[in-house]
Amino acid sequence: MPTDPAPGPASEGRTIVFVHGLWLSSASWASWRTRFEAKGHTTSAPEWPGMDMPLPQLRERSRGADRVDDVGLADIVDAYARTIRALPQQPILIGHSFGGLIVQLLLDRGLGSAGVAISPASIKGVNQLPLSTLRSGWAVLRSPANRHRTVALSRSQWHYAFANTLTRAESDELWEQHWAPTPGLPLWQAATAALSSHAANAVDLTNSDRPPLLIHANGADHTVPASLSRAIYEAQEKTGAVTEIHEFPGRPHLSAVVEGWQAVADDALAWALRFPTRPLSGQQHLNAVDNAVNTAVSNAVND
């Protein structure tokens, strides 16, 4: 377990925006939101585009013709960016898995006072692909057609990818509570980033003005092994911006939900509170950055 972060100055309640990953919904953050709100903070957990509905309805719709299949990383990041810019001040950003990648992309745009990425999906330039990561994403990557499909995880796939430290019965219970069908496109975009000159998961690794970033690495994680989290940390550290990593031995990919999540949550919050917030500003500059990103991603679709 990491040591507690150095205490920062006393602060009033902050706004915290949570970002979920593949095969989860905002409901996966419910316990964290309750815990942080009890401490006087305001929280928000927006859904990805096309997922803003109760989980049972989302699961049912994924089997119908009206499902939303072609939602990519740029669509998701843009949606979160709009939410953040509607706030009076920069929020703390906390994301898990692909949500951790989205946090990094938002920080790269200058959004957020600080960001915590829990077992984050890879940014472009980190080319490690552990076999356990490939197996965890195989539900999507086994077929190029899944680039344009909504994909679900079976109970056994969930157990391997998310909850391998639990018994199968415990994992199945969490699957029933939390699994969400999600588009396959973001995973394909990350997996093929090395082949694209305009990869959707690219960040500016010379951006020394990027807000502070903490990466949580989980020692028993199949989907994002700790070695992969360390590689992302090493790439981000080269920016010169504040970058730290905390490692949690023995924890699986679903670290934010399984037993012991309270210590993970408290570590993330204590670290992020070290960095003051500030009013959102520079709207014209940020819009220009977004336009450039959107143009690049649009070009990438045709790569």
N, C-alpha and C positions, 0 to 999 in steps of 0.2 A: 504494500500500500504506500502511496506517496505521503510525504509529510504534509502537514497543513500549510497552506500558503501563508506568507507573511501578512499580518493584518493590515488592512488599508484604513484610510480615514473613515470616520463615521459618516454614513450617508443616509439620506431619506430613501423611501421605497423607490425601486427602479422598475422599469418595464423590461420584461423578458419575453422574447419571441422564440418559440420552439419549432423545430423543423423535423418532421418524421422522414423515414426512409422507405425503401421498397418493402412491400408486403406488410406495411403497418399503416395506421391512420393516426390522426391527432389524439385519439383516445389513449394511445400508448403513453402519453405524457400526463395523464390525469393525476397520478400520485405526486409527481413533481410539482404540478401546478398548485395542488392543494397545500403542499409543504411550503412552497415559496410564498404563496399568498398569505399563509399564516404568519409569515415573517414580515408582512407589510408590503410585498411587491405586487405588481400588476403583471399578469401573464396573458399571452396569446399563443394559440397553436393552430394556425391556419392549415387547411387541407391543401393538397396539391390541386391544380386545376382539374375539374371533372370529378373530384372525389368529395365534394362538399355535400354530403348527405349521410344519414345514419348508416352505420356499418352493415346491418342486415339488408338494407336497400341497395347499398353498393355491391354487396356480394351477389344479390339477385340480378342486378342490372348487368353485371359482368358476363352473365350467361345469355344476354339478350342482344338484339341488334342495335340498341341505343347506347351501348357502352362507348367510352371515350378511349380510343386506342393510341393515337399518335400524339401523345404529350411528351415533349422532349425537355431536356435540361433547361434550355433557354426559356421555354414557356413557364417552367416552375420558378426559376430564379427571378424572372420578370414579375411574376405574381407576388412573390415575397417582397421584392423591392418596392412595389407599389404599396403594399401594406406598411412597410417600414417608413416610407416617406410621408405617410398620412399621420405619423406620430409626431408629437412636439419635440422629442429628443431621441438621440440615438439609443436603441435598446441593446441589451445583452442578447446575443444569439447563441442558442444551444441546439445542435443537430446530431442525429444518430445515423450512422451508415451513409446512405446517399444524402441524408439530411446534413451530415458532417461535411460532405463535399459541397453542398449548397451553401452552407455557412462560409466555407472558404471562398466561394465565388462571390458572395455578398460582401465579405470583407474586402476582397480585391476591388470592388466598386466603391469602397470607402464607406460602406454602410455598417452600422453597429459600433458600439463602444468597445466591445471585446467579443470574441467568439470561442465557443467550446465545441470541438468536433470529436464525438465519441465513435471510435472504430470507423473512421471516415473512409468512404470510397476514394479511389485514387484520383489525383490530379494528373494532367498530362505531364509527361516527363518522368514519372515514377512507373517504370515498366515491369516491376516484379509481378508475376502471376503465379502465386503458390497453388499447388494442386488442390488444396482444400478450398481456396477461393473459387477456382474454376468449377469444382464440384458444387459449391454452394449456389452458384449462378447458372448451373446447367439447365434448370427449368426454362430459362430464357435463351441461353446461348446455344442450346442444342439444335436450334432451327433458325435460319435467317428470317423466316416468316414471322417470328416472334418480335422482330423489330417493329412491326405494325399491329401487334396484338396486345390485349390485356392478358396477363398471366397470373395464375394462382399457384400457391405451394401446397403440396400434399402434406399430410401429417408427418410422414417420414422425412421429407425434404426439410420441413420446418425444424424438426428435431436436430438434424445434422447442422443446419445453417445457423440456427438461432439459439437453441437451448440444449446443446450437447452435454452440458454438465449436469443436467437434470435427468430423472428417470423418464421413460417414455410416457408414463401416465401423467407426470407433472408437465411435460412438454405439450402433450395433447390438450391439457386443460388451458394452457396459455394460447395454443393455436385456436381453440374455440373462442377465446375471449378477444384475440387481437388480430388474426390474420386478415389482410385486406388485399384484394386483387389490384394489381398496379400495372401500368404500361411497361412494356419491355424495352422501349426505345432508349431511356436513359442509360440502362445497363449496356446496351449495344454501343451507344455513343462513347461511354467510358472504355469499353473493351477494345474498340477500334481507334482510339485517340491517336496512337502512334502513326496511323496511316493517313491522318487528316492534317492539313496545314491550318485548318480553322476549327480545331477540336472544341467541343462544347464544354469540356472540363478543364480548359486551359486557364491558368492564372499567371499574372505577371510576377515572375520570381525575381525581379529586380525592384519590386515595389516596396521600398523601405518605409513608406507612409501607411502601409496597410495596418489596420487596427490590430491589437494584440490577439494572438491565437494560442489556445491550449488544446492539445490532442490527448485524448484518453486512449491508451493501448490496453487491450484485454488479453491476458496470458493464455486463456483456453479458447480463444475465438477462432472458429473455422473460417468464417467469411472474410474477416480482415485480421489475419494473424498479427500478433504484436510486432513481428518483423516488418510487416507492411506499414503499420502505423509509424514505426520508427523511420522508415524510408521517406514517408510523407513529411514527417517532422524535419528530417535532415534537409529535404528540398526547400521547405518553407523557411527554415532557419537562415538559409543563405540570403534571404531578402534583406536581412539586417533589422527587420521589424521584430517586435517582441514575440517570441515563439517558445513555448514550453511543452513538455510531454510529461504526463503522469501515467505510471503503469500499475495495473491492477492484476496481480497474479491470480490464476484460477478462475477468472470470470469469462463467460461466454459472450457471444455477439449481442445477445439481448440483455446486456449489463444494466441498462436503465430500468429494467422491469423485474428481473429475478431477485431472489432474496439477497439483501445487502445493498439494494439500490440507494438506500438513504445516505450511506457514506459516499457513494458516487455523486449523488446530487449535491450534497453539502460541499464536497471538494470543488465541484464545478462552480457553484455559486460563490464560495469564499474567494476563489481565484479571480473570477470576473469582477467582483466588487472592488478589487484593488484599483480598477481603472475607471476614472470619472466619465460620466456621460457629457454630452454637449448638444446644443441645439442642432437640428438638421439644417444644413445650409449648402450653398453652392449648387442649387438646383440645376442651373443651366449647364454647369460642368458635368454633373452627374447624368443629365439627360444626354449630353453629347457622348459620354462613355457608353451609356446604354445603347444609343443608336449604333455606335461602332461595333459593340458586341453583337447586337442583333443582326447587323449586316454580315459579320463574319460567320455567325451560326447559320444564317440563311444560305450563304455560299457553301457551308460545310454539308448541307443536306444533299447537294449535288456532287459531292466528292466521290 
